[in-house]
């Protein structure tokens, strides 16, 4: 090999190495184009409202108009999970009107119980009664459109502190024709929402904006975690189910949240479409006090060691507590 030929070969090898490094970097950072997520929104007609508005029917109307406008604007199909009860009469009185708004917007609504009880501290009989009571306004609203309640979601994702409790509630739900609405992307959006509401109550717009920015950054890390975790647990990325809450934070900043998800390569599907993924047929044998993502439940069924998902920054928790 001549001296010039040797130099040429070296240049080719260096160029090839650079291409391979570049390709590896792209593969590690570029979003998966086919990622899909179903957006589910708990606690309709609203939670984490400003303290001054938690018994204000007009505020609940405005909050839900804003949330629905955000869903329409971003063309995101969603499923809302309804909590009909509440500590204030004005909130309860506006429920039928707000449910009609959601149904008119084409959003599917499911039952999230009447008063959001914790199955860890509630008897089976009382919990079942609360589920039935949660069908009152919701069942009537759906019947007007010749529809039935299909989905149920456990408050706090507590599905039974022991196997006996879990199996009893599962049998009760099956008898009433419910499908569980599982969650694979769990998060602490409600903590950010409380901090955000308190900042707005103080008239502190700068802090509210800072909380919202931190929220979007945090949710980006949450998605990254559960994408990687789904590969470890199932061998691939699955159609995810995201848990959000019907709060002013999400209504005000849903556009930024959608932009983050799209940047990660997501398109939006219905809950029905997400649950068609075979992953949702994996066993969930977990019984215990903790509310877990279904990815964690499937991991436990495979005897895998759980990994802790990202948590909110300490300063956000302090703001949520009013410190």
C-alpha positions in Angstrom: 0.0 0.0 0.0 1.4 3.4 -1.0 1.8 6.2 1.5 -1.0 8.2 -0.2 -3.3 5.1 -0.2 -2.6 4.6 3.5 -3.5 8.2 4.3 -6.7 7.9 2.2 -7.7 4.7 4.1 -7.1 6.4 7.4 -9.3 9.3 6.4 -12.1 6.9 5.3 -11.9 5.0 8.7 -12.0 8.3 10.6 -15.0 9.5 8.6 -16.8 6.1 9.1 -16.1 6.2 12.8 -17.6 9.8 12.9 -20.7 8.6 11.1 -21.2 5.7 13.5 -20.8 7.9 16.5 -23.2 10.4 15.1 -25.7 7.6 14.3 -25.4 6.3 17.8 -26.0 9.7 19.3 -29.1 10.2 17.1 -30.4 6.8 18.1 -30.0 7.7 21.8 -31.7 11.1 21.6 -34.1 11.0 18.8 -37.7 10.3 19.7 -39.4 7.1 18.6 -41.8 8.3 15.8 -44.5 5.9 16.6 -44.9 6.6 20.3 -48.6 6.7 21.4 -50.2 7.9 24.6 -53.8 8.0 25.9 -54.5 11.0 28.0 -56.7 10.4 31.0 -57.9 13.2 33.3 -58.9 12.5 36.9 -61.2 14.3 39.3 -63.6 16.0 36.8 -65.1 18.6 37.4 -61.9 19.8 39.0 -59.4 19.7 41.8 -56.5 21.8 43.1 -58.5 24.9 42.5 -57.5 28.2 44.1 -58.7 28.3 47.7 -60.8 31.3 47.0 -62.6 29.4 44.2 -63.1 25.9 45.6 -66.8 26.7 46.4 -67.4 28.8 43.4 -69.6 27.2 40.7 -68.6 29.8 38.1 -64.9 29.0 38.7 -65.5 25.3 38.0 -67.4 26.2 34.8 -64.5 28.4 33.7 -61.9 25.9 34.6 -63.6 23.1 32.6 -64.2 25.4 29.6 -60.5 26.1 29.5 -59.5 22.4 29.9 -61.9 21.3 27.1 -60.7 24.2 24.8 -57.1 23.0 25.4 -58.1 19.4 24.4 -59.9 20.6 21.3 -57.2 23.0 20.3 -54.5 20.3 20.4 -56.8 17.6 19.0 -56.2 15.2 21.9 -58.8 12.5 22.6 -59.2 12.0 26.3 -61.0 10.1 29.0 -62.2 12.0 32.0 -62.7 10.2 35.4 -65.5 11.8 37.4 -65.7 12.5 41.2 -69.3 13.7 41.6 -69.0 14.6 45.3 -67.1 17.3 47.1 -67.0 19.3 50.2 -68.9 22.3 48.7 -72.5 22.4 47.6 -71.7 24.7 44.6 -69.2 22.1 43.2 -71.7 19.3 43.5 -74.5 21.5 42.0 -72.5 22.2 38.8 -71.5 18.6 38.1 -74.4 17.7 35.7 -73.8 20.9 33.6 -70.0 20.2 33.4 -70.5 16.5 32.6 -72.7 17.6 29.6 -69.9 19.9 28.5 -67.4 17.1 28.5 -69.7 14.7 26.7 -70.7 17.3 24.1 -66.9 17.8 23.5 -66.7 14.1 22.6 -64.8 13.1 25.7 -65.5 9.7 27.3 -66.3 9.8 31.0 -65.7 7.1 33.6 -66.3 6.6 37.3 -63.7 7.6 39.8 -66.0 7.0 42.8 -68.3 9.6 44.4 -66.1 10.9 47.1 -62.6 9.7 46.2 -62.2 7.2 49.2 -59.0 5.4 49.9 -59.5 1.6 49.6 -56.6 1.2 52.1 -58.8 2.6 54.9 -62.4 1.9 53.6 -64.4 -1.3 54.0 -65.3 -3.2 50.9 -69.0 -2.5 51.5 -68.5 1.3 51.9 -66.2 1.4 48.9 -68.7 -0.4 46.7 -71.5 1.9 47.9 -69.3 4.9 46.9 -68.8 3.5 43.4 -72.6 3.1 43.0 -73.2 6.6 44.3 -70.7 7.9 41.8 -72.9 6.6 39.0 -75.8 9.0 39.8 -75.2 12.1 37.7 -72.7 10.4 35.4 -75.1 7.6 34.5 -77.9 10.0 33.8 -75.7 12.2 31.6 -74.5 9.2 29.6 -78.0 7.7 29.3 -79.1 10.9 27.6 -76.8 10.0 24.8 -77.7 6.3 24.9 -74.3 5.5 26.5 -73.2 3.6 29.5 -70.4 4.0 32.0 -67.5 1.7 30.9 -64.4 2.8 32.8 -63.5 2.9 36.5 -60.3 4.2 38.1 -59.2 3.5 41.6 -58.5 6.7 43.6 -54.8 7.0 44.3 -54.4 3.8 42.3 -55.0 1.8 45.5 -56.5 -1.4 44.3 -56.6 -3.4 47.6 -54.3 -3.6 50.6 -54.6 -7.4 50.5 -55.6 -10.1 48.0 -59.0 -10.6 49.5 -60.0 -6.9 49.2 -58.5 -6.6 45.8 -60.4 -9.7 44.5 -63.7 -8.5 46.1 -63.6 -5.1 44.3 -62.5 -6.6 41.0 -65.4 -9.0 41.1 -67.8 -6.2 42.0 -66.5 -4.0 39.1 -66.8 -6.9 36.7 -70.4 -7.6 37.8 -71.3 -3.9 37.1 -69.6 -4.1 33.6 -66.6 -1.9 34.4 -63.2 -2.0 32.7 -60.3 -0.8 34.9 -58.6 2.3 33.6 -54.9 1.4 34.3 -52.1 3.9 34.4 -48.6 3.4 33.0 -47.3 7.0 33.2 -47.9 8.0 36.8 -46.7 11.3 38.1 -47.0 14.0 40.8 -48.9 16.6 38.7 -51.3 17.2 41.7 -48.4 18.4 43.8 -47.4 21.0 41.2 -51.1 21.9 40.8 -51.4 22.7 44.5 -48.3 24.8 44.5 -49.6 26.6 41.4 -53.0 27.3 42.9 -51.4 28.7 46.1 -49.2 31.0 44.0 -52.2 32.3 42.1 -54.1 32.9 45.3 -51.2 35.1 46.5 -51.2 36.9 43.2 -47.7 35.7 42.6 -47.6 35.3 38.9 -43.8 35.0 38.7 -43.8 32.0 41.1 -46.8 30.5 39.2 -44.9 30.8 35.9 -41.8 29.2 37.5 -43.9 26.3 38.9 -45.4 25.7 35.4 -42.0 25.7 33.8 -40.7 23.2 36.4 -43.8 21.1 35.8 -43.2 20.7 32.1 -39.5 19.9 32.7 -40.5 17.3 35.4 -43.0 15.7 33.1 -40.3 15.3 30.4 -38.2 13.3 32.9 -41.3 11.2 33.9 -41.9 10.3 30.2 -38.2 9.4 29.8 -38.3 7.1 32.8 -41.5 5.2 31.8 -40.4 4.8 28.2 -37.1 3.2 29.4 -38.9 1.2 32.1 -41.5 -0.2 29.6 -38.6 -1.6 27.5 -37.1 -3.2 30.5 -40.4 -4.7 31.7 -42.1 -5.7 28.4 -39.2 -5.7 25.9 -40.5 -2.7 24.0 -42.2 0.7 24.2 -45.9 0.2 24.7 -48.9 2.5 24.1 -48.8 4.5 27.3 -51.7 5.7 29.5 -51.0 9.0 31.1 -52.6 10.2 34.4 -53.4 13.9 34.7 -55.8 15.9 36.9 -58.5 18.4 36.0 -56.7 21.4 37.5 -56.0 25.0 36.6 -52.3 24.1 36.1 -53.1 21.6 33.4 -55.8 23.8 31.8 -53.4 26.7 31.7 -50.4 24.8 30.4 -51.7 21.9 28.4 -50.3 23.4 25.2 -46.8 23.2 26.6 -47.4 19.7 27.9 -48.6 18.6 24.4 -45.6 20.2 22.8 -43.3 18.3 25.1 -45.0 15.0 24.2 -44.9 15.7 20.5 -41.2 16.5 20.8 -40.7 13.1 22.2 -42.5 11.6 19.2 -46.0 11.0 20.6 -49.3 10.9 18.8 -52.5 10.7 20.8 -54.9 7.7 21.0 -58.0 6.9 22.9 -58.0 4.8 26.0 -59.6 2.0 24.0 -56.8 2.1 21.5 -54.1 2.1 24.1 -55.6 -0.9 25.9 -55.6 -2.9 22.7 -51.8 -3.1 23.2 -51.1 -6.8 24.3 -49.1 -5.4 27.2 -52.3 -4.7 29.1 -53.0 -8.4 29.3 -49.9 -9.0 31.5 -50.7 -10.2 35.0 -51.2 -7.7 37.9 -50.8 -9.8 41.1 -49.9 -6.9 43.4 -51.9 -6.4 46.6 -50.6 -3.8 49.0 -50.9 -0.2 50.2 -49.0 1.6 47.5 -50.6 3.1 44.4 -48.4 1.7 41.6 -48.1 2.2 37.8 -49.2 -0.9 36.0 -45.7 -1.1 34.6 -44.5 -1.6 38.2 -47.2 -4.2 38.7 -46.1 -6.1 35.7 -42.5 -5.9 36.8 -43.4 -7.3 40.2 -45.2 -10.2 38.5 -41.9 -10.9 36.8 -40.0 -10.7 40.1 -38.1 -7.6 38.9 -36.8 -5.0 41.3 -38.8 -1.8 41.1 -37.2 1.5 40.1 -38.4 4.8 41.7 -39.9 7.1 39.1 -39.0 10.8 39.2 -40.4 12.9 42.1 -41.2 16.6 42.3 -38.4 18.9 43.5 -38.4 19.6 47.2 -39.2 23.3 46.7 -42.4 22.4 44.8 -43.6 20.2 47.7 -42.9 23.1 50.1 -44.9 25.5 48.0 -47.7 23.0 47.7 -47.8 22.8 51.5 -47.8 26.6 51.8 -44.4 26.8 53.3 
